């Protein structure tokens, strides 16, 4: 939820920077006819380009981190489960799990799947690939009881 609010805030800021704020014509003081200055346009363009670059970087970071989990693998009722180091949630593992071993700390890539009603685990994670196997966990988390 926080990430969605952050993305919405970044997009709003980007729109304000790109569109700019203008003074209503009735409040503007008339200026004598002279050569137009390009300084304001250059500064506005630089701010707009910077805001778009920062917004793009944030979106890429958020997109990339949502598809990776790192933690210890345990045996659960329905098969392999991973206790995530980040949020301490337990994820039931599905998909390509042939190289994943119980008791190992792993870094996996895939997609979070919406939680099923009858699932004991917090959520299911569909594994695309095992990114890295760090070996045995230093402290094994408790396994799920049948």
Protein Blocks (a to p, Z undefined) as FASTA:
>chain_A
ZZmmmmmmmmmmmmmmmnopaddfklpccdddddddfklmmmmmmmmmmmmmmmmmmmmm
mmmmmmcccddddddfklccdddfklopacddehjfklpcghiacddddddddddfklmb
fbdcddfbdfbagbjafbdcddddZZ
